[in-house]
């Protein structure tokens, strides 16, 4: 009778284990290569997306740089308009002030006094004119002092002049405008 050994021998066991380990090792290498390829593909895709985003950003930067001169022109135009508005507003205020000054002087001016010229510089007003006598000039100064529109009224010059065979008093007043 023939005896068959059905038990695996040590050598065969080792061969089976080595084969099994080799298959597992090769399977791990293949899985690792697949994972590396997937990761590499993902990085390539991210790189392409970033490059596309950089290109888009460069286009936007170029577009905004092209708008910069227009923006500067618009800012200059806006400053010009603001300056014009300030000038218009100051002219309106100056106009109102001039009207108030003329009205105040016409109200306070005695009948025997004639204003020849007025010169407004900043907040100062210089009034030149002629009067019949010193009392008329004094009355005019008192009227201006009583007015709320004028402050610090000073008589700078008062001299006698002859006009049309009449002896008149020429005067120069200086005052601050309130």
WOHU-V652769 format. One record per helix or strand of 3 or more residues. SS is the DSSP state (~ for helix, > for strand). FROM is the first residue (numbers start at 1). TO is the last residue. Records with the same first field share a line. If there is no record, write none. Layout:
# WOHU-V652769
SS: FROM-TO + FROM-TO
This chain:
# WOHU-V652769
~: 10-108 + 134-146
>: 113-121 + 124-131 + 150-163 + 166-177
